[in-house]
């Protein structure tokens, strides 16, 4: 989280106005080098997931930002560091959720995250009129009903994405319109909408789907092992 904070500060409007007119290129270089380092430090499976996540993120960024107008970056572009950052975040949370000490406390962590998310969603709704974010949060929990074994991963993703979005919008690296997609006046939105992690799930499911399709036999074997263990 600290590394994420430093990167967003570099790309912030404050730095652009007071120090460097365009420091975004610095962040681009740093994140690309971090992506390469994470790639080389990762096992084979994580390397594949890292690449898939970054590629899907490129498509998602152009679709949601440029085509649908869901949000706008400070310079009106898609910063090069963003797709690489998506990949790094995916692997970070994937590895976190696989740690034995985390698994041993899975139920407690899920409970804390769930309660925290609900209270935050109501806060955004009441004090920021964030109907769009509140609806997305409800969709997140509806979605999680079908993936109980991956609930910890997705709840952790929700919390981390919310942190990133709050910091990024506060530093004016990007912004969200006051209504959903900048088009639907009946659906007020905060900057950022709290439940925006719902759209990140497309990246997560897409990444895992590509991996599963490429390794059908290995994935089937893993499912059999899980069934026997259960």
MDAnalysis code that builds the backbone (N, CA, C; Angstrom):
import MDAnalysis as mda
import numpy as np

u = mda.Universe.empty(690, n_residues=230, atom_resindex=np.repeat(np.arange(230), 3), trajectory=True)
u.add_TopologyAttr("name", ["N", "CA", "C"] * 230)
u.add_TopologyAttr("resid", np.arange(1, 231))
u.add_TopologyAttr("resname", ["UNK", "UNK", "UNK", "UNK", "UNK", "UNK", "UNK", "UNK", "UNK", "UNK", "UNK", "UNK", "UNK", "UNK", "UNK", "UNK", "UNK", "UNK", "UNK", "UNK", "UNK", "UNK", "UNK", "UNK", "UNK", "UNK", "UNK", "UNK", "UNK", "UNK", "UNK", "UNK", "UNK", "UNK", "UNK", "UNK", "UNK", "UNK", "UNK", "UNK", "UNK", "UNK", "UNK", "UNK", "UNK", "UNK", "UNK", "UNK", "UNK", "UNK", "UNK", "UNK", "UNK", "UNK", "UNK", "UNK", "UNK", "UNK", "UNK", "UNK", "UNK", "UNK", "UNK", "UNK", "UNK", "UNK", "UNK", "UNK", "UNK", "UNK", "UNK", "UNK", "UNK", "UNK", "UNK", "UNK", "UNK", "UNK", "UNK", "UNK", "UNK", "UNK", "UNK", "UNK", "UNK", "UNK", "UNK", "UNK", "UNK", "UNK", "UNK", "UNK", "UNK", "UNK", "UNK", "UNK", "UNK", "UNK", "UNK", "UNK", "UNK", "UNK", "UNK", "UNK", "UNK", "UNK", "UNK", "UNK", "UNK", "UNK", "UNK", "UNK", "UNK", "UNK", "UNK", "UNK", "UNK", "UNK", "UNK", "UNK", "UNK", "UNK", "UNK", "UNK", "UNK", "UNK", "UNK", "UNK", "UNK", "UNK", "UNK", "UNK", "UNK", "UNK", "UNK", "UNK", "UNK", "UNK", "UNK", "UNK", "UNK", "UNK", "UNK", "UNK", "UNK", "UNK", "UNK", "UNK", "UNK", "UNK", "UNK", "UNK", "UNK", "UNK", "UNK", "UNK", "UNK", "UNK", "UNK", "UNK", "UNK", "UNK", "UNK", "UNK", "UNK", "UNK", "UNK", "UNK", "UNK", "UNK", "UNK", "UNK", "UNK", "UNK", "UNK", "UNK", "UNK", "UNK", "UNK", "UNK", "UNK", "UNK", "UNK", "UNK", "UNK", "UNK", "UNK", "UNK", "UNK", "UNK", "UNK", "UNK", "UNK", "UNK", "UNK", "UNK", "UNK", "UNK", "UNK", "UNK", "UNK", "UNK", "UNK", "UNK", "UNK", "UNK", "UNK", "UNK", "UNK", "UNK", "UNK", "UNK", "UNK", "UNK", "UNK", "UNK", "UNK", "UNK", "UNK", "UNK", "UNK", "UNK", "UNK", "UNK", "UNK", "UNK", "UNK", "UNK", "UNK", "UNK"])
u.atoms.positions = np.array([
    [0.819, -1.207, 0.000],
    [0.000, 0.000, 0.000],
    [0.856, 1.262, 0.000],
    [1.980, 1.199, 0.702],
    [2.871, 2.363, 0.751],
    [3.447, 2.657, -0.631],
    [3.839, 1.595, -1.350],
    [4.377, 1.770, -2.703],
    [3.309, 2.373, -3.613],
    [2.078, 1.899, -3.473],
    [0.964, 2.439, -4.258],
    [0.774, 3.923, -3.959],
    [0.861, 4.289, -2.689],
    [0.700, 5.687, -2.275],
    [1.774, 6.565, -2.916],
    [3.020, 6.121, -2.890],
    [4.122, 6.892, -3.479],
    [3.895, 7.098, -4.970],
    [3.480, 6.034, -5.651],
    [3.241, 6.125, -7.086],
    [2.145, 7.116, -7.422],
    [1.068, 7.099, -6.656],
    [-0.045, 8.013, -6.913],
    [0.331, 9.461, -6.592],
    [1.159, 9.650, -5.575],
    [1.634, 11.002, -5.266],
    [2.457, 11.554, -6.432],
    [3.297, 10.724, -7.026],
    [4.115, 11.155, -8.166],
    [3.227, 11.626, -9.317],
    [2.113, 10.938, -9.523],
    [1.213, 11.272, -10.644],
    [0.124, 12.263, -10.240],
    [0.204, 12.817, -9.051],
    [-0.866, 13.684, -8.548],
    [-0.852, 15.067, -9.199],
    [-1.994, 15.728, -9.121],
    [-2.114, 17.094, -9.632],
    [-1.243, 18.047, -8.825],
    [-1.106, 17.802, -7.524],
    [-0.286, 18.661, -6.670],
    [1.165, 18.687, -7.137],
    [1.719, 17.517, -7.418],
    [3.101, 17.439, -7.903],
    [3.221, 18.103, -9.266],
    [2.219, 17.894, -10.128],
    [2.250, 18.485, -11.473],
    [2.224, 20.009, -11.420],
    [1.460, 20.568, -10.484],
    [1.322, 22.028, -10.386],
    [2.518, 22.664, -9.693],
    [3.056, 21.993, -8.674],
    [4.081, 22.615, -7.830],
    [5.519, 22.179, -8.117],
    [5.715, 21.041, -8.766],
    [7.082, 20.555, -8.951],
    [7.389, 20.196, -10.408],
    [6.726, 19.165, -10.914],
    [6.975, 18.730, -12.288],
    [5.665, 18.786, -13.063],
    [5.686, 19.450, -14.195],
    [4.455, 19.587, -14.978],
    [3.898, 18.239, -15.390],
    [4.779, 17.317, -15.719],
    [4.328, 15.973, -16.064],
    [5.310, 14.956, -15.511],
    [5.013, 14.443, -14.327],
    [5.866, 13.430, -13.691],
    [5.335, 12.027, -13.931],
    [4.278, 11.934, -14.745],
    [3.661, 10.625, -14.960],
    [4.639, 9.619, -15.561],
    [5.559, 10.100, -16.401],
    [6.528, 9.200, -17.027],
    [7.420, 8.530, -15.985],
    [7.676, 9.238, -14.868],
    [8.477, 8.642, -13.789],
    [7.745, 7.444, -13.209],
    [6.459, 7.634, -12.963],
    [5.643, 6.545, -12.423],
    [5.563, 5.382, -13.400],
    [5.428, 5.702, -14.695],
    [5.379, 4.651, -15.711],
    [6.618, 3.761, -15.640],
    [7.788, 4.387, -15.567],
    [9.045, 3.633, -15.527],
    [9.148, 2.807, -14.253],
    [8.820, 3.418, -13.116],
    [8.923, 2.721, -11.837],
    [8.009, 1.504, -11.771],
    [6.768, 1.672, -12.229],
    [5.805, 0.561, -12.158],
    [6.174, -0.552, -13.126],
    [6.665, -0.205, -14.305],
    [7.101, -1.230, -15.257],
    [8.257, -2.039, -14.681],
    [9.223, -1.357, -14.054],
    [10.343, -2.072, -13.429],
    [9.855, -2.943, -12.279],
    [8.878, -2.438, -11.499],
    [8.308, -3.240, -10.413],
    [7.595, -4.463, -10.965],
    [6.871, -4.279, -12.062],
    [6.173, -5.391, -12.717],
    [7.176, -6.458, -13.150],
    [8.285, -6.040, -13.758],
    [9.317, -6.979, -14.212],
    [9.929, -7.711, -13.021],
    [10.178, -6.975, -11.930],
    [10.759, -7.599, -10.738],
    [9.801, -8.631, -10.142],
    [8.518, -8.255, -10.023],
    [7.518, -9.186, -9.488],
    [7.424, -10.423, -10.378],
    [7.467, -10.212, -11.688],
    [7.393, -11.330, -12.637],
    [8.530, -12.314, -12.405],
    [9.738, -11.806, -12.282],
    [10.903, -12.687, -12.115],
    [10.941, -13.350, -10.742],
    [10.291, -12.743, -9.755],
    [10.266, -13.330, -8.418],
    [9.139, -14.341, -8.235],
    [8.237, -14.413, -9.204],
    [7.033, -15.235, -9.069],
    [7.242, -16.633, -9.622],
    [6.530, -17.630, -9.071],
    [6.549, -18.974, -9.662],
    [5.839, -18.968, -11.010],
    [5.960, -20.065, -11.735],
    [5.458, -20.140, -13.109],
    [3.981, -19.776, -13.217],
    [3.171, -20.325, -12.307],
    [1.733, -20.065, -12.373],
    [1.429, -18.575, -12.184],
    [2.084, -17.955, -11.207],
    [1.851, -16.535, -10.943],
    [2.332, -15.670, -12.105],
    [3.387, -16.086, -12.779],
    [3.871, -15.343, -13.937],
    [2.797, -15.280, -15.015],
    [2.162, -16.419, -15.263],
    [1.088, -16.444, -16.265],
    [-0.067, -15.539, -15.851],
    [-0.483, -15.663, -14.602],
    [-1.599, -14.848, -14.119],
    [-1.274, -13.362, -14.211],
    [-0.026, -13.013, -13.924],
    [0.408, -11.615, -13.972],
    [0.269, -11.050, -15.381],
    [0.701, -11.816, -16.368],
    [0.609, -11.382, -17.765],
    [-0.849, -11.271, -18.209],
    [-1.661, -12.277, -17.890],
    [-3.073, -12.260, -18.284],
    [-3.787, -11.060, -17.671],
    [-3.509, -10.790, -16.390],
    [-4.173, -9.681, -15.698],
    [-3.824, -8.348, -16.350],
    [-2.555, -8.158, -16.724],
    [-2.128, -6.906, -17.352],
    [-2.780, -6.730, -18.721],
    [-2.857, -7.808, -19.505],
    [-3.456, -7.729, -20.842],
    [-4.953, -7.415, -20.762],
    [-5.650, -8.086, -19.848],
    [-7.077, -7.829, -19.682],
    [-7.300, -6.397, -19.181],
    [-6.391, -5.919, -18.321],
    [-6.507, -4.562, -17.791],
    [-6.394, -3.519, -18.895],
    [-5.544, -3.763, -19.884],
    [-5.412, -2.820, -21.005],
    [-6.746, -2.676, -21.731],
    [-7.366, -3.808, -22.030],
    [-8.663, -3.796, -22.715],
    [-9.714, -3.120, -21.836],
    [-9.734, -3.476, -20.557],
    [-10.719, -2.917, -19.640],
    [-10.588, -1.416, -19.473],
    [-9.363, -0.917, -19.361],
    [-9.143, 0.517, -19.193],
    [-9.667, 1.315, -20.384],
    [-9.355, 0.866, -21.576],
    [-9.811, 1.592, -22.758],
    [-11.331, 1.492, -22.924],
    [-11.888, 0.355, -22.536],
    [-13.331, 0.191, -22.667],
    [-14.077, 1.061, -21.644],
    [-13.684, 0.977, -20.369],
    [-14.413, 1.685, -19.325],
    [-14.123, 3.182, -19.306],
    [-12.870, 3.566, -19.548],
    [-12.527, 4.986, -19.486],
    [-12.808, 5.715, -20.792],
    [-12.304, 5.182, -21.896],
    [-12.423, 5.873, -23.179],
    [-13.780, 5.653, -23.847],
    [-14.231, 4.405, -23.881],
    [-15.465, 4.084, -24.593],
    [-16.709, 4.435, -23.776],
    [-16.750, 4.017, -22.512],
    [-17.946, 4.205, -21.683],
    [-17.899, 5.475, -20.837],
    [-16.741, 6.088, -20.683],
    [-16.640, 7.333, -19.931],
    [-16.935, 7.199, -18.455],
    [-16.601, 6.049, -17.859],
    [-16.886, 5.832, -16.440],
    [-16.041, 6.734, -15.548],
    [-14.810, 7.022, -15.984],
    [-13.890, 7.857, -15.212],
    [-12.893, 8.470, -16.186],
    [-12.172, 9.496, -15.725],
    [-11.236, 10.206, -16.590],
    [-9.920, 10.426, -15.850],
    [-8.816, 10.110, -16.498],
    [-7.501, 10.331, -15.905],
    [-7.089, 11.796, -16.043],
    [-6.190, 12.217, -15.199],
    [-5.804, 13.628, -15.091],
    [-5.382, 14.229, -16.426],
    [-4.624, 13.504, -17.226],
    [-4.141, 14.017, -18.502],
    [-5.021, 13.586, -19.677],
    [-6.141, 12.931, -19.366],
    [-7.054, 12.511, -20.420],
    [-6.600, 11.285, -21.180],
    [-5.533, 10.633, -20.707],
    [-4.987, 9.452, -21.369],
    [-5.233, 8.215, -20.508],
    [-4.675, 7.093, -20.940],
    [-4.606, 5.904, -20.094],
    [-3.141, 5.768, -19.695],
    [-2.767, 6.141, -18.477],
    [-1.361, 6.057, -18.069],
    [-0.814, 4.644, -18.252],
    [0.412, 4.550, -18.742],
    [0.997, 3.233, -19.002],
    [1.132, 2.391, -17.723],
    [1.276, 3.061, -16.583],
    [1.493, 2.306, -15.343],
    [0.225, 1.615, -14.849],
    [-0.935, 2.052, -15.327],
    [-2.196, 1.525, -14.795],
    [-2.390, 0.032, -15.079],
    [-2.294, -0.444, -16.341],
    [-2.485, -1.883, -16.567],
    [-1.459, -2.748, -15.835],
    [-0.194, -2.283, -15.804],
    [0.828, -3.027, -15.067],
    [0.502, -3.042, -13.581],
    [-0.026, -1.920, -13.081],
    [-0.426, -1.857, -11.683],
    [-1.552, -2.818, -11.364],
    [-2.499, -2.960, -12.292],
    [-3.583, -3.932, -12.098],
    [-3.016, -5.337, -11.929],
    [-2.058, -5.688, -12.765],
    [-1.448, -7.012, -12.679],
    [-0.756, -7.235, -11.351],
    [-0.016, -6.223, -10.894],
    [0.694, -6.327, -9.617],
    [-0.288, -6.484, -8.465],
    [-1.355, -5.696, -8.468],
    [-2.368, -5.779, -7.414],
    [-3.006, -7.169, -7.389],
    [-3.315, -7.688, -8.579],
    [-3.923, -9.023, -8.663],
    [-3.027, -10.063, -7.995],
    [-1.739, -10.065, -8.346],
    [-0.813, -11.060, -7.807],
    [-0.595, -10.846, -6.315],
    [-0.515, -9.600, -5.891],
    [-0.331, -9.303, -4.469],
    [-1.476, -9.900, -3.644],
    [-2.700, -9.678, -4.085],
    [-3.862, -10.164, -3.340],
    [-3.999, -11.680, -3.476],
    [-3.676, -12.198, -4.641],
    [-3.702, -13.646, -4.857],
    [-2.743, -14.341, -3.887],
    [-1.513, -13.832, -3.772],
    [-0.520, -14.416, -2.870],
    [-0.926, -14.226, -1.407],
    [-1.497, -13.059, -1.089],
    [-1.948, -12.807, 0.281],
    [-3.007, -13.817, 0.706],
    [-3.969, -14.065, -0.156],
    [-5.080, -14.965, 0.188],
    [-4.647, -16.424, 0.258],
    [-3.454, -16.744, -0.270],
    [-2.962, -18.121, -0.257],
    [-2.056, -18.423, 0.932],
    [-1.686, -17.387, 1.697],
    [-0.808, -17.600, 2.836],
    [-1.499, -18.450, 3.898],
    [-0.749, -19.357, 4.508],
    [-1.329, -20.290, 5.471],
    [-1.913, -19.567, 6.681],
    [-1.204, -18.520, 7.177],
    [-1.714, -17.802, 8.345],
    [-2.998, -17.045, 8.027],
    [-3.131, -16.621, 6.772],
    [-4.362, -15.950, 6.339],
    [-5.483, -16.967, 6.210],
    [-5.186, -18.110, 5.611],
    [-6.192, -19.164, 5.469],
    [-6.719, -19.624, 6.820],
    [-5.821, -19.710, 7.807],
    [-6.231, -20.164, 9.143],
    [-7.188, -19.189, 9.825],
    [-7.136, -17.930, 9.408],
    [-8.015, -16.910, 9.989],
    [-9.039, -16.416, 8.964],
    [-9.284, -17.228, 7.962],
    [-10.122, -16.813, 6.829],
    [-11.490, -16.312, 7.269],
    [-12.178, -17.060, 8.105],
    [-13.536, -16.688, 8.511],
    [-13.549, -15.352, 9.252],
    [-12.582, -15.160, 10.135],
    [-12.519, -13.922, 10.910],
    [-12.231, -12.728, 9.998],
    [-11.308, -12.904, 9.056],
    [-10.962, -11.823, 8.129],
    [-12.151, -11.491, 7.240],
    [-12.818, -12.510, 6.737],
    [-13.995, -12.284, 5.892],
    [-15.074, -11.514, 6.665],
    [-15.282, -11.865, 7.931],
    [-16.296, -11.193, 8.738],
    [-15.955, -9.718, 8.944],
    [-14.685, -9.440, 9.267],
    [-14.249, -8.058, 9.484],
    [-14.401, -7.246, 8.201],
    [-13.960, -7.807, 7.077],
    [-14.053, -7.107, 5.799],
    [-15.511, -6.856, 5.410],
    [-16.363, -7.863, 5.610],
    [-17.775, -7.733, 5.240],
    [-18.452, -6.618, 6.032],
    [-18.259, -6.615, 7.345],
    [-18.867, -5.589, 8.196],
    [-18.332, -4.204, 7.828],
    [-17.026, -4.113, 7.614],
    [-16.404, -2.826, 7.276],
    [-16.944, -2.287, 5.958],
    [-17.093, -3.168, 4.979],
    [-17.594, -2.755, 3.663],
    [-19.034, -2.262, 3.759],
    [-19.874, -2.978, 4.522],
    [-21.272, -2.569, 4.661],
    [-21.389, -1.199, 5.321],
    [-20.644, -0.989, 6.403],
    [-20.702, 0.300, 7.091],
    [-20.190, 1.424, 6.199],
    [-19.122, 1.150, 5.444],
    [-18.570, 2.154, 4.537],
    [-19.547, 2.467, 3.416],
    [-20.214, 1.435, 2.910],
    [-21.193, 1.633, 1.836],
    [-22.342, 2.521, 2.307],
    [-22.820, 2.299, 3.529],
    [-23.892, 3.139, 4.067],
    [-23.408, 4.566, 4.305],
    [-22.163, 4.710, 4.741],
    [-21.592, 6.044, 4.936],
    [-21.553, 6.807, 3.610],
    [-21.067, 6.155, 2.557],
    [-21.011, 6.782, 1.235],
    [-22.416, 7.129, 0.735],
    [-23.364, 6.243, 1.006],
    [-24.736, 6.475, 0.558],
    [-25.357, 7.681, 1.258],
    [-25.201, 7.742, 2.569],
    [-25.846, 8.792, 3.357],
    [-25.162, 10.142, 3.191],
    [-23.829, 10.142, 3.242],
    [-23.103, 11.411, 3.274],
    [-22.579, 11.854, 1.895],
    [-22.522, 10.924, 0.931],
    [-22.032, 11.299, -0.392],
    [-23.048, 11.004, -1.495],
    [-24.252, 10.579, -1.072],
    [-25.328, 10.289, -2.029],
    [-24.873, 9.313, -3.115],
    [-24.123, 8.306, -2.704],
    [-23.490, 7.368, -3.648],
    [-24.402, 6.173, -3.933],
    [-25.470, 6.405, -4.663],
    [-26.384, 5.329, -5.007],
    [-25.741, 4.343, -5.979],
    [-24.934, 4.844, -6.893],
    [-24.246, 3.984, -7.855],
    [-23.309, 3.021, -7.134],
    [-22.486, 3.555, -6.234],
    [-21.563, 2.718, -5.488],
    [-22.262, 1.735, -4.575],
    [-23.383, 2.174, -3.970],
    [-24.138, 1.290, -3.076],
    [-24.726, 0.118, -3.854],
    [-25.274, 0.403, -5.040],
    [-25.818, -0.658, -5.889],
    [-24.724, -1.640, -6.291],
    [-23.562, -1.125, -6.660],
    [-22.452, -1.991, -7.039],
    [-21.998, -2.858, -5.869],
    [-22.032, -2.303, -4.664],
    [-21.651, -3.076, -3.479],
    [-22.620, -4.235, -3.256],
    [-23.918, -3.975, -3.426],
    [-24.905, -5.046, -3.306],
    [-24.671, -6.124, -4.358],
    [-24.313, -5.704, -5.566],
    [-24.026, -6.663, -6.635],
    [-22.791, -7.494, -6.307],
    [-21.828, -6.872, -5.635],
    [-20.618, -7.601, -5.229],
    [-20.993, -8.748, -4.300],
    [-21.805, -8.464, -3.302],
    [-22.172, -9.513, -2.342],
    [-23.093, -10.557, -2.974],
    [-23.910, -10.150, -3.909],
    [-24.723, -11.125, -4.647],
    [-23.817, -12.034, -5.466],
    [-22.822, -11.445, -6.081],
    [-21.846, -12.184, -6.879],
    [-21.085, -13.193, -6.013],
    [-20.716, -12.794, -4.802],
    [-19.910, -13.647, -3.931],
    [-20.655, -14.893, -3.460],
    [-21.990, -14.883, -3.558],
    [-22.760, -16.070, -3.177],
    [-22.369, -17.278, -4.020],
    [-21.936, -17.037, -5.250],
    [-21.573, -18.130, -6.155],
    [-20.109, -18.541, -6.046],
    [-19.333, -17.800, -5.241],
    [-17.906, -18.111, -5.127],
    [-17.473, -18.096, -3.658],
    [-18.038, -18.976, -2.842],
    [-17.718, -18.957, -1.399],
    [-16.248, -19.260, -1.105],
    [-15.621, -20.122, -1.916],
    [-14.224, -20.480, -1.682],
    [-13.273, -19.341, -2.038],
    [-13.741, -18.409, -2.862],
    [-12.895, -17.295, -3.284],
    [-13.325, -15.984, -2.628],
    [-14.168, -16.095, -1.613],
    [-14.706, -14.904, -0.958],
    [-13.608, -14.050, -0.340],
    [-12.637, -14.686, 0.301],
    [-11.543, -13.941, 0.927],
    [-10.776, -13.129, -0.110],
    [-10.480, -13.738, -1.245],
    [-9.752, -13.040, -2.307],
    [-10.520, -11.801, -2.767],
    [-11.805, -11.953, -3.024],
    [-12.598, -10.844, -3.558],
    [-12.849, -9.747, -2.523],
    [-13.047, -10.116, -1.272],
    [-13.217, -9.105, -0.230],
    [-11.928, -8.312, -0.025],
    [-10.792, -9.012, -0.077],
    [-9.506, -8.328, 0.027],
    [-9.306, -7.393, -1.153],
    [-9.688, -7.843, -2.337],
    [-9.609, -7.006, -3.532],
    [-10.481, -5.766, -3.365],
    [-11.666, -5.940, -2.827],
    [-12.585, -4.821, -2.614],
    [-11.923, -3.754, -1.738],
    [-11.362, -4.187, -0.605],
    [-10.752, -3.257, 0.347],
    [-9.556, -2.546, -0.280],
    [-8.716, -3.287, -0.975],
    [-7.520, -2.698, -1.571],
    [-7.887, -1.726, -2.690],
    [-8.862, -2.101, -3.504],
    [-9.296, -1.227, -4.601],
    [-9.910, 0.053, -4.050],
    [-10.716, -0.064, -2.982],
    [-11.317, 1.123, -2.391],
    [-10.236, 2.072, -1.875],
    [-9.224, 1.513, -1.213],
    [-8.096, 2.326, -0.740],
    [-7.434, 3.051, -1.907],
    [-7.162, 2.319, -2.984],
    [-6.512, 2.906, -4.155],
    [-7.364, 3.998, -4.777],
    [-8.670, 3.741, -4.891],
    [-9.568, 4.711, -5.511],
    [-9.701, 5.982, -4.670],
    [-9.810, 5.824, -3.367],
    [-9.940, 6.990, -2.491],
    [-8.673, 7.846, -2.568],
    [-7.510, 7.210, -2.511],
    [-6.246, 7.950, -2.583],
    [-6.073, 8.580, -3.964],
    [-6.345, 7.803, -5.011],
    [-6.164, 8.294, -6.377],
    [-7.054, 9.477, -6.717],
    [-8.303, 9.441, -6.272],
    [-9.203, 10.560, -6.547],
    [-8.885, 11.755, -5.654],
    [-8.464, 11.512, -4.419],
    [-8.074, 12.612, -3.526],
    [-6.885, 13.383, -4.096],
    [-5.933, 12.649, -4.685],
    [-4.747, 13.274, -5.283],
    [-5.019, 13.751, -6.708],
    [-6.252, 13.536, -7.181],
    [-6.695, 13.986, -8.506],
    [-5.889, 13.345, -9.649],
    [-5.523, 12.079, -9.437],
    [-4.903, 11.319, -10.521],
    [-5.963, 10.952, -11.557],
    [-7.189, 10.766, -11.095],
    [-8.342, 10.517, -11.961],
    [-9.593, 10.966, -11.220],
    [-10.706, 11.005, -11.891],
    [-11.953, 11.416, -11.246],
    [-13.136, 10.684, -11.863],
    [-14.193, 10.557, -11.061],
    [-15.441, 9.941, -11.486],
    [-16.504, 11.019, -11.619],
    [-17.385, 10.913, -12.596],
    [-18.451, 11.907, -12.770],
    [-19.479, 11.805, -11.641],
    [-20.262, 12.847, -11.416],
    [-21.247, 12.857, -10.310],
    [-22.447, 11.945, -10.537],
    [-22.581, 11.399, -11.742],
    [-23.637, 10.427, -12.029],
    [-23.010, 9.229, -12.740],
    [-23.633, 8.081, -12.653],
    [-23.080, 6.855, -13.226],
    [-22.796, 7.003, -14.712],
    [-21.575, 6.685, -15.096],
    [-21.128, 6.733, -16.483],
    [-21.205, 8.139, -17.088],
    [-21.476, 9.127, -16.238],
    [-21.628, 10.484, -16.733],
    [-22.866, 10.674, -17.585],
    [-23.794, 9.712, -17.539],
    [-24.971, 9.736, -18.429],
    [-26.295, 9.542, -17.704],
    [-26.303, 8.777, -16.609],
    [-27.557, 8.390, -15.969],
    [-27.833, 9.288, -14.765],
    [-28.620, 10.321, -14.972],
    [-28.881, 11.313, -13.935],
    [-29.664, 10.744, -12.746],
    [-30.375, 9.634, -12.953],
    [-31.146, 9.022, -11.866],
    [-30.263, 8.203, -10.926],
    [-28.953, 8.089, -11.247],
    [-28.043, 7.272, -10.453],
    [-26.847, 8.109, -9.997],
    [-26.994, 8.891, -8.894],
    [-25.892, 9.705, -8.383],
    [-24.708, 8.830, -7.964],
    [-23.523, 9.403, -8.087],
    [-22.306, 8.654, -7.775],
    [-21.352, 9.515, -6.976],
    [-20.562, 8.879, -6.120],
    [-19.500, 9.580, -5.401],
    [-18.235, 9.543, -6.255],
    [-17.232, 10.253, -5.801],
    [-15.929, 10.248, -6.476],
    [-14.864, 9.770, -5.490],
    [-14.626, 8.436, -5.393],
    [-15.097, 7.369, -6.283],
    [-16.362, 6.702, -5.740],
    [-17.092, 5.953, -6.582],
    [-18.190, 5.122, -6.075],
    [-17.605, 3.948, -5.303],
    [-18.160, 3.654, -4.157],
    [-17.525, 2.674, -3.273],
    [-17.447, 1.273, -3.877],
    [-18.455, 0.847, -4.606],
    [-18.504, -0.544, -5.072],
    [-17.842, -0.780, -6.412],
    [-16.942, 0.112, -6.799],
    [-16.349, 0.005, -8.129],
    [-15.550, -1.283, -8.312],
    [-15.215, -1.928, -7.200],
    [-14.499, -3.204, -7.288],
    [-15.302, -4.244, -8.070],
    [-16.602, -4.039, -8.187],
    [-17.433, -4.974, -8.960],
    [-16.876, -5.159, -10.366],
    [-16.369, -4.086, -10.966],
    [-15.843, -4.175, -12.324],
    [-14.456, -4.811, -12.352],
    [-13.754, -4.744, -11.235],
    [-12.463, -5.432, -11.153],
    [-12.650, -6.942, -11.195],
    [-13.814, -7.415, -10.765],
    [-14.058, -8.839, -10.761],
    [-14.015, -9.411, -12.179],
    [-14.354, -8.564, -13.158],
    [-14.243, -9.013, -14.543],
    [-12.807, -9.335, -14.892],
    [-11.893, -8.509, -14.415],
    [-10.467, -8.773, -14.628],
    [-10.052, -10.053, -13.918],
    [-10.500, -10.207, -12.674],
    [-10.128, -11.382, -11.884],
    [-10.659, -12.673, -12.505],
    [-11.952, -12.661, -12.866],
    [-12.549, -13.861, -13.447],
    [-11.946, -14.157, -14.815],
    [-11.670, -13.089, -15.593],
    [-11.072, -13.285, -16.903],
    [-9.685, -13.881, -16.799],
    [-8.900, -13.399, -15.851],
    [-7.539, -13.908, -15.648],
    [-7.559, -15.386, -15.290],
    [-8.398, -15.745, -14.322],
    [-8.474, -17.138, -13.903],
    [-9.072, -18.018, -14.994],
    [-10.020, -17.479, -15.758],
    [-10.648, -18.252, -16.829],
    [-9.638, -18.626, -17.905],
    [-8.801, -17.664, -18.291],
    [-7.766, -17.949, -19.295],
    [-6.816, -19.023, -18.790],
    [-6.412, -18.896, -17.517],
    [-5.488, -19.878, -16.955],
    [-6.113, -21.271, -16.912],
    [-7.371, -21.341, -16.485],
    [-8.043, -22.640, -16.383],
    [-8.207, -23.290, -17.750],
    [-8.525, -22.505, -18.760],
    [-8.706, -23.045, -20.104],
    [-7.381, -23.552, -20.679],
    [-6.304, -22.894, -20.330],
    [-4.994, -23.293, -20.841],
    [-4.448, -24.514, -20.109],
    [-4.915, -24.733, -18.874],
    [-4.415, -25.850, -18.055],
    [-5.594, -26.677, -17.561],
    [-6.382, -27.199, -18.487],
    [-7.603, -27.921, -18.135],
    [-7.319, -29.161, -17.281],
    [-6.330, -29.948, -17.673],
    [-6.051, -31.191, -16.946],
    [-5.562, -30.909, -15.531],
    [-4.643, -29.961, -15.406],
    [-4.106, -29.623, -14.078],
    [-5.204, -29.068, -13.177],
    [-6.095, -28.252, -13.744],
    [-7.177, -27.664, -12.952],
    [-8.178, -28.733, -12.530],
    [-8.457, -29.678, -13.419],
    [-9.373, -30.774, -13.075],
    [-8.780, -31.632, -11.963],
    [-7.468, -31.862, -12.022],
    [-6.801, -32.643, -10.987],
    [-6.863, -31.924, -9.641],
    [-6.670, -30.608, -9.657],
    [-6.741, -29.820, -8.428],
    [-8.141, -29.879, -7.831],
    [-9.174, -29.816, -8.663],
    [-10.549, -29.887, -8.178],
    [-10.826, -31.240, -7.529],
    [-10.278, -32.318, -8.111],
    [-10.469, -33.649, -7.527],
    [-9.798, -33.729, -6.157],
    [-8.605, -33.147, -6.043],
    [-7.883, -33.149, -4.768],
    [-8.675, -32.375, -3.720],
    [-9.221, -31.223, -4.125],
    [-10.008, -30.416, -3.192],
    [-11.247, -31.178, -2.728],
    [-11.871, -31.908, -3.653],
    [-13.081, -32.662, -3.318],
    [-12.762, -33.763, -2.320],
    [-11.635, -34.455, -2.524],
    [-11.228, -35.536, -1.618],
    [-10.916, -34.961, -0.247],
    [-10.192, -33.818, -0.230],
    [-9.832, -33.176, 1.033],
    [-11.067, -32.735, 1.808],
    [-12.045, -32.187, 1.058],
    [-13.287, -31.734, 1.707],
    [-14.046, -32.910, 2.291],
])
